[in-house]
Amino acid sequence: MGRRTWCTLTVWALTAWTGAVIGSAGPMDQQTTNDGIYTRAQADGAKAQFDAVCAQCHAFKVALKKQANDLPLGDEPFFKKWEGRALDELVTLIVMTMPNDGSAVVNDEEALNLLAYVLQQNGFQAGASPLTKEGAAAVIARPKT
Ligand code: HEC
């Protein structure tokens, strides 16, 4: 191994190490959907919109699907697919693509409120402050039973 290779390796190792240290919010500090990241009032407030705009295609349990190709927002395989991913991804997905008829009627704030309702319906505990754009950095976990 030449000197240049060693040099490159050292820089690479240092970069990786520094990145690990600086980037270490750590699993302990990473909020998840189990940390009370929405309020009950927020979820309750979104129920009417969910029922009007989303419920026709989205149940929360596979057993409660109304049509064969409904995609439940809970249960399996929903959590298998989304566990470990940021709630933010769902905010974006909802704002950009739901309802999926191109009407694009949901803004960021409504998407956050709708997600609060989705969390509530999945049995996640509510907390003291509503779900915000910042709070949506939280990672999706399976609800604690
Ligand atoms: C007419 C049916 C329909 C309506 C109404 C609808 N969706 Fe969807 N939704 C879908 C389909 C189909 C998918 C799968 C992805 C796709 O085809 O766009 C999906 C995907 C999703 C996903 C991702 C689910 C996953 O497992 O990947 C979320 C979250 C979601 N919708 C939320 C909503 C919300 C919130 C509303 C109401 C604002 C809504 N949807 C309204 C049909 C619908």
Backbone and ligand atoms as CSV (ligand in chain L), in Angstrom:
chain,resi,resn,atom,element,x,y,z
A,1,MET,N,N,0.837,-1.198,0.000
A,1,MET,CA,C,0.000,0.000,0.000
A,1,MET,C,C,0.868,1.243,0.000
A,2,GLY,N,N,0.654,2.137,-0.914
A,2,GLY,CA,C,1.464,3.343,-1.002
A,2,GLY,C,C,1.060,4.343,0.065
A,3,ARG,N,N,1.856,5.382,0.150
A,3,ARG,CA,C,1.613,6.396,1.184
A,3,ARG,C,C,0.279,7.117,0.939
A,4,ARG,N,N,0.028,7.351,-0.343
A,4,ARG,CA,C,-1.203,8.062,-0.706
A,4,ARG,C,C,-2.452,7.277,-0.248
A,5,THR,N,N,-2.364,5.955,-0.400
A,5,THR,CA,C,-3.498,5.122,0.004
A,5,THR,C,C,-3.752,5.252,1.497
A,6,TRP,N,N,-2.636,5.215,2.268
A,6,TRP,CA,C,-2.781,5.345,3.727
A,6,TRP,C,C,-3.441,6.660,4.085
A,7,CYS,N,N,-2.966,7.690,3.372
A,7,CYS,CA,C,-3.467,9.036,3.628
A,7,CYS,C,C,-4.975,9.072,3.386
A,8,THR,N,N,-5.362,8.528,2.256
A,8,THR,CA,C,-6.780,8.527,1.902
A,8,THR,C,C,-7.586,7.764,2.946
A,9,LEU,N,N,-7.011,6.617,3.359
A,9,LEU,CA,C,-7.712,5.801,4.348
A,9,LEU,C,C,-7.880,6.550,5.662
A,10,THR,N,N,-6.803,7.256,6.063
A,10,THR,CA,C,-6.865,7.982,7.329
A,10,THR,C,C,-7.930,9.068,7.263
A,11,VAL,N,N,-7.925,9.813,6.178
A,11,VAL,CA,C,-8.905,10.886,6.033
A,11,VAL,C,C,-10.310,10.293,6.054
A,12,TRP,N,N,-10.458,9.176,5.353
A,12,TRP,CA,C,-11.778,8.546,5.292
A,12,TRP,C,C,-12.223,8.116,6.685
A,13,ALA,N,N,-11.300,7.494,7.419
A,13,ALA,CA,C,-11.636,6.992,8.753
A,13,ALA,C,C,-11.983,8.148,9.676
A,14,LEU,N,N,-11.181,9.217,9.602
A,14,LEU,CA,C,-11.443,10.376,10.462
A,14,LEU,C,C,-12.802,10.983,10.148
A,15,THR,N,N,-13.090,11.072,8.863
A,15,THR,CA,C,-14.360,11.657,8.455
A,15,THR,C,C,-15.518,10.819,8.989
A,16,ALA,N,N,-15.387,9.523,8.859
A,16,ALA,CA,C,-16.446,8.634,9.309
A,16,ALA,C,C,-16.624,8.766,10.821
A,17,TRP,N,N,-15.473,8.827,11.524
A,17,TRP,CA,C,-15.531,8.896,12.982
A,17,TRP,C,C,-16.165,10.212,13.435
A,18,THR,N,N,-15.685,11.324,12.839
A,18,THR,CA,C,-16.217,12.636,13.211
A,18,THR,C,C,-17.710,12.683,12.912
A,19,GLY,N,N,-18.064,12.175,11.765
A,19,GLY,CA,C,-19.471,12.169,11.381
A,19,GLY,C,C,-20.292,11.420,12.406
A,20,ALA,N,N,-19.757,10.294,12.863
A,20,ALA,CA,C,-20.490,9.487,13.832
A,20,ALA,C,C,-20.663,10.254,15.138
A,21,VAL,N,N,-19.598,10.961,15.547
A,21,VAL,CA,C,-19.666,11.681,16.823
A,21,VAL,C,C,-20.591,12.891,16.712
A,22,ILE,N,N,-20.383,13.702,15.671
A,22,ILE,CA,C,-21.183,14.917,15.527
A,22,ILE,C,C,-22.645,14.571,15.232
A,23,GLY,N,N,-22.823,13.596,14.393
A,23,GLY,CA,C,-24.178,13.245,13.991
A,23,GLY,C,C,-24.920,12.432,15.021
A,24,SER,N,N,-24.290,12.214,16.183
A,24,SER,CA,C,-24.908,11.279,17.107
A,24,SER,C,C,-25.961,11.928,17.992
A,25,ALA,N,N,-27.102,12.214,17.417
A,25,ALA,CA,C,-28.234,12.536,18.259
A,25,ALA,C,C,-28.516,11.252,19.042
A,26,GLY,N,N,-28.124,10.126,18.434
A,26,GLY,CA,C,-28.211,8.843,19.122
A,26,GLY,C,C,-29.621,8.325,19.173
A,27,PRO,N,N,-29.758,7.032,19.217
A,27,PRO,CA,C,-31.095,6.439,19.264
A,27,PRO,C,C,-31.871,6.899,20.495
A,28,MET,N,N,-31.162,7.292,21.552
A,28,MET,CA,C,-31.840,7.719,22.777
A,28,MET,C,C,-32.578,9.046,22.577
A,29,ASP,N,N,-32.005,9.929,21.751
A,29,ASP,CA,C,-32.579,11.262,21.597
A,29,ASP,C,C,-33.577,11.331,20.453
A,30,GLN,N,N,-33.571,10.352,19.586
A,30,GLN,CA,C,-34.454,10.379,18.430
A,30,GLN,C,C,-35.889,10.127,18.874
A,31,GLN,N,N,-36.733,11.121,18.665
A,31,GLN,CA,C,-38.137,10.943,19.021
A,31,GLN,C,C,-38.795,9.943,18.089
A,32,THR,N,N,-39.726,9.205,18.619
A,32,THR,CA,C,-40.503,8.303,17.779
A,32,THR,C,C,-41.978,8.623,17.974
A,33,THR,N,N,-42.791,7.967,17.196
A,33,THR,CA,C,-44.236,8.182,17.289
A,33,THR,C,C,-44.785,7.714,18.648
A,34,ASN,N,N,-43.951,7.053,19.444
A,34,ASN,CA,C,-44.402,6.633,20.779
A,34,ASN,C,C,-44.154,7.694,21.846
A,35,ASP,N,N,-43.617,8.866,21.454
A,35,ASP,CA,C,-43.235,9.869,22.451
A,35,ASP,C,C,-44.268,10.975,22.666
A,36,GLY,N,N,-45.520,10.720,22.377
A,36,GLY,CA,C,-46.545,11.738,22.628
A,36,GLY,C,C,-46.336,12.979,21.791
A,37,ILE,N,N,-46.263,12.820,20.484
A,37,ILE,CA,C,-45.856,13.927,19.614
A,37,ILE,C,C,-47.035,14.672,18.988
A,38,TYR,N,N,-48.247,14.409,19.429
A,38,TYR,CA,C,-49.410,15.152,18.932
A,38,TYR,C,C,-50.370,15.350,20.102
A,39,THR,N,N,-51.362,16.204,19.937
A,39,THR,CA,C,-52.344,16.351,21.010
A,39,THR,C,C,-53.670,15.705,20.604
A,40,ARG,N,N,-54.411,15.366,21.616
A,40,ARG,CA,C,-55.710,14.758,21.386
A,40,ARG,C,C,-56.630,15.719,20.625
A,41,ALA,N,N,-56.575,17.003,21.008
A,41,ALA,CA,C,-57.420,18.010,20.351
A,41,ALA,C,C,-57.083,18.096,18.863
A,42,GLN,N,N,-55.806,18.011,18.554
A,42,GLN,CA,C,-55.363,18.073,17.155
A,42,GLN,C,C,-55.927,16.899,16.364
A,43,ALA,N,N,-55.822,15.717,16.937
A,43,ALA,CA,C,-56.329,14.519,16.271
A,43,ALA,C,C,-57.849,14.583,16.129
A,44,ASP,N,N,-58.522,14.928,17.211
A,44,ASP,CA,C,-59.984,15.017,17.162
A,44,ASP,C,C,-60.422,16.015,16.097
A,45,GLY,N,N,-59.673,17.118,15.996
A,45,GLY,CA,C,-60.017,18.173,15.045
A,45,GLY,C,C,-59.884,17.742,13.596
A,46,ALA,N,N,-59.077,16.725,13.338
A,46,ALA,CA,C,-58.841,16.301,11.959
A,46,ALA,C,C,-59.775,15.177,11.519
A,47,LYS,N,N,-60.536,14.650,12.460
A,47,LYS,CA,C,-61.374,13.496,12.144
A,47,LYS,C,C,-62.369,13.794,11.016
A,48,ALA,N,N,-63.003,14.968,11.087
A,48,ALA,CA,C,-64.015,15.296,10.079
A,48,ALA,C,C,-63.392,15.320,8.681
A,49,GLN,N,N,-62.200,15.931,8.570
A,49,GLN,CA,C,-61.563,15.983,7.246
A,49,GLN,C,C,-61.145,14.585,6.795
A,50,PHE,N,N,-60.620,13.804,7.728
A,50,PHE,CA,C,-60.214,12.445,7.349
A,50,PHE,C,C,-61.420,11.660,6.839
A,51,ASP,N,N,-62.515,11.740,7.584
A,51,ASP,CA,C,-63.716,11.003,7.183
A,51,ASP,C,C,-64.220,11.461,5.819
A,52,ALA,N,N,-64.129,12.758,5.565
A,52,ALA,CA,C,-64.653,13.288,4.308
A,52,ALA,C,C,-63.733,13.007,3.120
A,53,VAL,N,N,-62.419,13.088,3.330
A,53,VAL,CA,C,-61.494,13.073,2.189
A,53,VAL,C,C,-60.646,11.803,2.089
A,54,CYS,N,N,-60.432,11.106,3.175
A,54,CYS,CA,C,-59.473,9.996,3.161
A,54,CYS,C,C,-60.083,8.629,3.462
A,55,ALA,N,N,-61.109,8.620,4.306
A,55,ALA,CA,C,-61.588,7.353,4.868
A,55,ALA,C,C,-62.098,6.376,3.805
A,56,GLN,N,N,-62.592,6.925,2.690
A,56,GLN,CA,C,-63.127,6.027,1.669
A,56,GLN,C,C,-62.067,5.054,1.144
A,57,CYS,N,N,-60.815,5.454,1.191
A,57,CYS,CA,C,-59.744,4.580,0.686
A,57,CYS,C,C,-58.816,4.048,1.780
A,58,HIS,N,N,-58.913,4.612,2.986
A,58,HIS,CA,C,-57.962,4.224,4.024
A,58,HIS,C,C,-58.632,3.868,5.343
A,59,ALA,N,N,-58.627,2.586,5.667
A,59,ALA,CA,C,-59.018,2.140,7.006
A,59,ALA,C,C,-57.734,2.112,7.847
A,60,PHE,N,N,-57.829,1.659,9.075
A,60,PHE,CA,C,-56.636,1.543,9.916
A,60,PHE,C,C,-56.272,0.101,10.201
A,61,LYS,N,N,-57.152,-0.796,9.822
A,61,LYS,CA,C,-56.891,-2.226,10.007
A,61,LYS,C,C,-57.189,-2.940,8.702
A,62,VAL,N,N,-56.370,-3.896,8.389
A,62,VAL,CA,C,-56.576,-4.665,7.171
A,62,VAL,C,C,-57.977,-5.272,7.156
A,63,ALA,N,N,-58.424,-5.739,8.307
A,63,ALA,CA,C,-59.736,-6.391,8.386
A,63,ALA,C,C,-60.886,-5.426,8.100
A,64,LEU,N,N,-60.622,-4.113,8.188
A,64,LEU,CA,C,-61.698,-3.131,7.997
A,64,LEU,C,C,-61.675,-2.489,6.615
A,65,LYS,N,N,-60.882,-3.049,5.723
A,65,LYS,CA,C,-60.843,-2.521,4.358
A,65,LYS,C,C,-62.220,-2.588,3.711
A,66,LYS,N,N,-62.553,-1.533,2.957
A,66,LYS,CA,C,-63.847,-1.556,2.281
A,66,LYS,C,C,-63.735,-2.133,0.885
A,67,GLN,N,N,-62.596,-1.852,0.240
A,67,GLN,CA,C,-62.375,-2.424,-1.091
A,67,GLN,C,C,-61.044,-3.165,-1.092
A,68,ALA,N,N,-60.915,-4.104,-1.999
A,68,ALA,CA,C,-59.752,-4.980,-2.033
A,68,ALA,C,C,-58.439,-4.205,-2.093
A,69,ASN,N,N,-58.413,-3.113,-2.880
A,69,ASN,CA,C,-57.136,-2.415,-3.033
A,69,ASN,C,C,-56.976,-1.229,-2.086
A,70,ASP,N,N,-57.810,-1.133,-1.052
A,70,ASP,CA,C,-57.604,-0.126,-0.010
A,70,ASP,C,C,-56.253,-0.352,0.650
A,71,LEU,N,N,-55.657,0.752,1.116
A,71,LEU,CA,C,-54.355,0.661,1.765
A,71,LEU,C,C,-54.512,1.139,3.209
A,72,PRO,N,N,-54.601,0.224,4.165
A,72,PRO,CA,C,-54.801,0.652,5.547
A,72,PRO,C,C,-53.614,1.466,6.073
A,73,LEU,N,N,-53.912,2.536,6.835
A,73,LEU,CA,C,-52.857,3.365,7.429
A,73,LEU,C,C,-52.627,2.897,8.862
A,74,GLY,N,N,-52.236,1.671,8.972
A,74,GLY,CA,C,-51.990,1.056,10.269
A,74,GLY,C,C,-51.921,-0.432,10.030
A,75,ASP,N,N,-51.632,-1.184,11.123
A,75,ASP,CA,C,-51.609,-2.636,10.972
A,75,ASP,C,C,-50.412,-3.045,10.092
A,76,GLU,N,N,-50.358,-4.282,9.681
A,76,GLU,CA,C,-49.328,-4.737,8.750
A,76,GLU,C,C,-49.973,-4.910,7.386
A,77,PRO,N,N,-49.317,-4.611,6.292
A,77,PRO,CA,C,-47.878,-4.325,6.191
A,77,PRO,C,C,-47.497,-2.854,6.368
A,78,PHE,N,N,-48.436,-1.986,6.772
A,78,PHE,CA,C,-48.109,-0.567,6.900
A,78,PHE,C,C,-46.866,-0.330,7.762
A,79,PHE,N,N,-46.840,-0.917,8.978
A,79,PHE,CA,C,-45.715,-0.645,9.869
A,79,PHE,C,C,-44.430,-1.311,9.398
A,80,LYS,N,N,-44.570,-2.425,8.727
A,80,LYS,CA,C,-43.371,-3.064,8.182
A,80,LYS,C,C,-42.715,-2.132,7.169
A,81,LYS,N,N,-43.554,-1.465,6.384
A,81,LYS,CA,C,-43.047,-0.579,5.336
A,81,LYS,C,C,-42.479,0.718,5.911
A,82,TRP,N,N,-43.128,1.266,6.955
A,82,TRP,CA,C,-42.791,2.614,7.402
A,82,TRP,C,C,-41.948,2.680,8.661
A,83,GLU,N,N,-41.809,1.602,9.400
A,83,GLU,CA,C,-41.039,1.634,10.634
A,83,GLU,C,C,-39.617,2.124,10.365
A,84,GLY,N,N,-39.168,3.072,11.196
A,84,GLY,CA,C,-37.808,3.591,11.065
A,84,GLY,C,C,-37.689,4.769,10.115
A,85,ARG,N,N,-38.758,5.089,9.406
A,85,ARG,CA,C,-38.714,6.241,8.493
A,85,ARG,C,C,-39.357,7.453,9.172
A,86,ALA,N,N,-38.928,8.648,8.763
A,86,ALA,CA,C,-39.437,9.863,9.411
A,86,ALA,C,C,-40.888,10.121,9.010
A,87,LEU,N,N,-41.626,10.624,9.972
A,87,LEU,CA,C,-43.025,10.974,9.750
A,87,LEU,C,C,-43.147,12.020,8.630
A,88,ASP,N,N,-42.111,12.845,8.529
A,88,ASP,CA,C,-42.008,13.836,7.460
A,88,ASP,C,C,-42.324,13.285,6.071
A,89,GLU,N,N,-41.857,12.078,5.825
A,89,GLU,CA,C,-42.069,11.460,4.517
A,89,GLU,C,C,-43.553,11.327,4.233
A,90,LEU,N,N,-44.310,11.026,5.290
A,90,LEU,CA,C,-45.753,10.881,5.102
A,90,LEU,C,C,-46.420,12.238,4.908
A,91,VAL,N,N,-45.881,13.274,5.580
A,91,VAL,CA,C,-46.421,14.626,5.382
A,91,VAL,C,C,-46.295,14.986,3.902
A,92,THR,N,N,-45.111,14.817,3.378
A,92,THR,CA,C,-44.866,15.146,1.972
A,92,THR,C,C,-45.738,14.316,1.054
A,93,LEU,N,N,-45.796,13.010,1.326
A,93,LEU,CA,C,-46.608,12.132,0.481
A,93,LEU,C,C,-48.067,12.590,0.458
A,94,ILE,N,N,-48.584,12.923,1.624
A,94,ILE,CA,C,-49.997,13.320,1.700
A,94,ILE,C,C,-50.229,14.634,0.957
A,95,VAL,N,N,-49.356,15.623,1.216
A,95,VAL,CA,C,-49.538,16.932,0.576
A,95,VAL,C,C,-49.412,16.813,-0.948
A,96,MET,N,N,-48.427,16.046,-1.395
A,96,MET,CA,C,-48.164,15.969,-2.830
A,96,MET,C,C,-49.134,15.047,-3.575
A,97,THR,N,N,-49.589,13.974,-2.922
A,97,THR,CA,C,-50.299,12.959,-3.708
A,97,THR,C,C,-51.695,12.568,-3.220
A,98,MET,N,N,-52.096,13.037,-2.028
A,98,MET,CA,C,-53.397,12.592,-1.521
A,98,MET,C,C,-54.423,13.724,-1.476
A,99,PRO,N,N,-55.709,13.513,-1.634
A,99,PRO,CA,C,-56.262,12.264,-2.146
A,99,PRO,C,C,-55.749,12.029,-3.569
A,100,ASN,N,N,-55.660,10.789,-3.984
A,100,ASN,CA,C,-54.901,10.487,-5.198
A,100,ASN,C,C,-55.693,10.701,-6.493
A,101,ASP,N,N,-56.579,11.690,-6.459
A,101,ASP,CA,C,-57.318,12.024,-7.685
A,101,ASP,C,C,-56.785,13.320,-8.287
A,102,GLY,N,N,-55.641,13.798,-7.755
A,102,GLY,CA,C,-55.014,14.993,-8.312
A,102,GLY,C,C,-55.613,16.290,-7.811
A,103,SER,N,N,-56.553,16.212,-6.859
A,103,SER,CA,C,-57.184,17.449,-6.405
A,103,SER,C,C,-56.268,18.250,-5.471
A,104,ALA,N,N,-55.271,17.558,-4.859
A,104,ALA,CA,C,-54.265,18.239,-4.033
A,104,ALA,C,C,-54.869,19.268,-3.084
A,105,VAL,N,N,-55.811,18.836,-2.290
A,105,VAL,CA,C,-56.527,19.783,-1.434
A,105,VAL,C,C,-55.925,19.914,-0.035
A,106,VAL,N,N,-54.892,19.129,0.262
A,106,VAL,CA,C,-54.368,19.098,1.620
A,106,VAL,C,C,-53.093,19.937,1.722
A,107,ASN,N,N,-53.080,20.920,2.634
A,107,ASN,CA,C,-51.834,21.683,2.832
A,107,ASN,C,C,-51.019,21.073,3.979
A,108,ASP,N,N,-49.825,21.626,4.215
A,108,ASP,CA,C,-48.910,21.060,5.218
A,108,ASP,C,C,-49.561,20.924,6.589
A,109,GLU,N,N,-50.231,22.009,6.999
A,109,GLU,CA,C,-50.805,21.987,8.346
A,109,GLU,C,C,-51.891,20.916,8.454
A,110,GLU,N,N,-52.712,20.818,7.409
A,110,GLU,CA,C,-53.756,19.796,7.432
A,110,GLU,C,C,-53.158,18.398,7.436
A,111,ALA,N,N,-52.075,18.220,6.681
A,111,ALA,CA,C,-51.435,16.900,6.641
A,111,ALA,C,C,-50.926,16.519,8.021
A,112,LEU,N,N,-50.363,17.492,8.747
A,112,LEU,CA,C,-49.882,17.218,10.105
A,112,LEU,C,C,-51.044,16.840,11.012
A,113,ASN,N,N,-52.149,17.570,10.887
A,113,ASN,CA,C,-53.317,17.261,11.710
A,113,ASN,C,C,-53.883,15.883,11.359
A,114,LEU,N,N,-53.931,15.590,10.063
A,114,LEU,CA,C,-54.431,14.276,9.635
A,114,LEU,C,C,-53.536,13.167,10.175
A,115,LEU,N,N,-52.233,13.420,10.180
A,115,LEU,CA,C,-51.318,12.408,10.710
A,115,LEU,C,C,-51.510,12.236,12.213
A,116,ALA,N,N,-51.816,13.333,12.909
A,116,ALA,CA,C,-52.120,13.221,14.346
A,116,ALA,C,C,-53.297,12.264,14.516
A,117,TYR,N,N,-54.288,12.420,13.656
A,117,TYR,CA,C,-55.452,11.530,13.722
A,117,TYR,C,C,-55.054,10.083,13.406
A,118,VAL,N,N,-54.204,9.907,12.420
A,118,VAL,CA,C,-53.727,8.559,12.073
A,118,VAL,C,C,-52.986,7.940,13.269
A,119,LEU,N,N,-52.157,8.741,13.933
A,119,LEU,CA,C,-51.424,8.233,15.105
A,119,LEU,C,C,-52.410,7.828,16.200
A,120,GLN,N,N,-53.397,8.682,16.422
A,120,GLN,CA,C,-54.387,8.392,17.456
A,120,GLN,C,C,-55.117,7.081,17.155
A,121,GLN,N,N,-55.531,6.921,15.904
A,121,GLN,CA,C,-56.279,5.724,15.530
A,121,GLN,C,C,-55.432,4.456,15.630
A,122,ASN,N,N,-54.108,4.640,15.622
A,122,ASN,CA,C,-53.231,3.491,15.775
A,122,ASN,C,C,-52.852,3.224,17.226
A,123,GLY,N,N,-53.416,4.012,18.128
A,123,GLY,CA,C,-53.181,3.767,19.541
A,123,GLY,C,C,-51.938,4.409,20.117
A,124,PHE,N,N,-51.301,5.327,19.371
A,124,PHE,CA,C,-50.157,6.040,19.934
A,124,PHE,C,C,-50.670,7.045,20.959
A,125,GLN,N,N,-49.941,7.193,22.061
A,125,GLN,CA,C,-50.325,8.128,23.110
A,125,GLN,C,C,-50.189,9.565,22.628
A,126,ALA,N,N,-51.160,10.392,23.023
A,126,ALA,CA,C,-51.067,11.823,22.751
A,126,ALA,C,C,-50.144,12.460,23.778
A,127,GLY,N,N,-49.735,13.713,23.501
A,127,GLY,CA,C,-48.856,14.421,24.428
A,127,GLY,C,C,-49.336,15.830,24.647
A,128,ALA,N,N,-48.424,16.702,25.070
A,128,ALA,CA,C,-48.794,18.059,25.463
A,128,ALA,C,C,-48.759,19.054,24.317
A,129,SER,N,N,-47.959,18.778,23.281
A,129,SER,CA,C,-47.910,19.741,22.184
A,129,SER,C,C,-48.262,19.088,20.864
A,130,PRO,N,N,-48.906,19.891,19.994
A,130,PRO,CA,C,-49.346,19.355,18.710
A,130,PRO,C,C,-48.174,18.977,17.802
A,131,LEU,N,N,-48.460,18.112,16.867
A,131,LEU,CA,C,-47.474,17.715,15.871
A,131,LEU,C,C,-47.209,18.901,14.940
A,132,THR,N,N,-45.928,19.253,14.807
A,132,THR,CA,C,-45.529,20.353,13.931
A,132,THR,C,C,-44.573,19.812,12.874
A,133,LYS,N,N,-44.190,20.689,11.950
A,133,LYS,CA,C,-43.222,20.325,10.913
A,133,LYS,C,C,-41.933,19.805,11.568
A,134,GLU,N,N,-41.492,20.464,12.641
A,134,GLU,CA,C,-40.259,20.035,13.326
A,134,GLU,C,C,-40.487,18.681,13.999
A,135,GLY,N,N,-41.645,18.549,14.627
A,135,GLY,CA,C,-41.959,17.311,15.329
A,135,GLY,C,C,-42.028,16.124,14.384
A,136,ALA,N,N,-42.300,16.421,13.103
A,136,ALA,CA,C,-42.438,15.350,12.122
A,136,ALA,C,C,-41.091,14.732,11.748
A,137,ALA,N,N,-40.007,15.226,12.359
A,137,ALA,CA,C,-38.710,14.561,12.190
A,137,ALA,C,C,-38.720,13.248,12.968
A,138,ALA,N,N,-39.700,13.074,13.830
A,138,ALA,CA,C,-39.810,11.845,14.609
A,138,ALA,C,C,-39.929,10.638,13.686
A,139,VAL,N,N,-39.437,9.541,14.201
A,139,VAL,CA,C,-39.389,8.316,13.412
A,139,VAL,C,C,-40.614,7.445,13.700
A,140,ILE,N,N,-41.118,6.818,12.675
A,140,ILE,CA,C,-42.283,5.961,12.836
A,140,ILE,C,C,-41.873,4.653,13.516
A,141,ALA,N,N,-42.583,4.326,14.581
A,141,ALA,CA,C,-42.343,3.075,15.296
A,141,ALA,C,C,-43.666,2.331,15.365
A,142,ARG,N,N,-43.613,1.083,15.717
A,142,ARG,CA,C,-44.868,0.370,15.955
A,142,ARG,C,C,-45.439,0.860,17.279
A,143,PRO,N,N,-46.761,1.002,17.381
A,143,PRO,CA,C,-47.327,1.455,18.649
A,143,PRO,C,C,-47.007,0.463,19.774
A,144,LYS,N,N,-46.678,1.010,20.941
A,144,LYS,CA,C,-46.449,0.133,22.113
A,144,LYS,C,C,-47.778,-0.445,22.528
A,145,THR,N,N,-47.782,-1.719,22.799
A,145,THR,CA,C,-49.078,-2.291,23.193
A,145,THR,C,C,-49.082,-2.600,24.682
L,1,HEC,C1,C,-59.448,7.523,-3.926
L,1,HEC,C2,C,-58.656,6.798,-2.970
L,1,HEC,C3,C,-57.771,7.578,-1.994
L,1,HEC,C4,C,-58.087,8.679,-1.231
L,1,HEC,C5,C,-59.396,9.444,-1.201
L,1,HEC,C6,C,-56.918,8.943,-0.406
L,1,HEC,N1,N,-55.933,8.024,-0.681
L,1,HEC,FE1,FE,-54.157,7.855,0.281
L,1,HEC,N2,N,-53.601,6.360,-0.985
L,1,HEC,C7,C,-54.395,5.842,-1.996
L,1,HEC,C8,C,-53.612,4.904,-2.763
L,1,HEC,C9,C,-54.110,4.096,-3.943
L,1,HEC,C10,C,-52.311,4.886,-2.184
L,1,HEC,C11,C,-51.092,4.110,-2.676
L,1,HEC,C12,C,-50.145,5.038,-3.358
L,1,HEC,C13,C,-50.742,5.612,-4.624
L,1,HEC,O1,O,-51.211,4.837,-5.470
L,1,HEC,O2,O,-50.735,6.842,-4.774
L,1,HEC,C14,C,-52.360,5.809,-1.053
L,1,HEC,C15,C,-51.306,6.021,-0.193
L,1,HEC,C16,C,-51.387,6.773,0.970
L,1,HEC,C17,C,-50.399,6.788,2.016
L,1,HEC,C18,C,-49.131,5.945,2.042
L,1,HEC,C19,C,-49.538,4.588,2.542
L,1,HEC,C20,C,-48.470,3.542,2.433
L,1,HEC,O3,O,-48.615,2.495,3.071
L,1,HEC,O4,O,-47.496,3.724,1.701
L,1,HEC,C21,C,-50.844,7.658,2.967
L,1,HEC,C22,C,-50.155,8.005,4.280
L,1,HEC,C23,C,-52.105,8.187,2.512
L,1,HEC,N3,N,-52.409,7.610,1.292
L,1,HEC,C24,C,-52.861,9.111,3.204
L,1,HEC,C25,C,-54.040,9.664,2.704
L,1,HEC,C26,C,-54.728,10.771,3.345
L,1,HEC,C27,C,-54.300,11.444,4.625
L,1,HEC,C28,C,-55.827,11.024,2.580
L,1,HEC,C29,C,-56.830,12.132,2.755
L,1,HEC,C30,C,-56.331,13.480,2.623
L,1,HEC,C31,C,-55.830,10.072,1.473
L,1,HEC,N4,N,-54.721,9.280,1.579
L,1,HEC,C32,C,-56.818,9.974,0.531
L,1,HEC,C33,C,-55.705,6.134,-2.221
L,1,HEC,C34,C,-56.407,7.195,-1.652
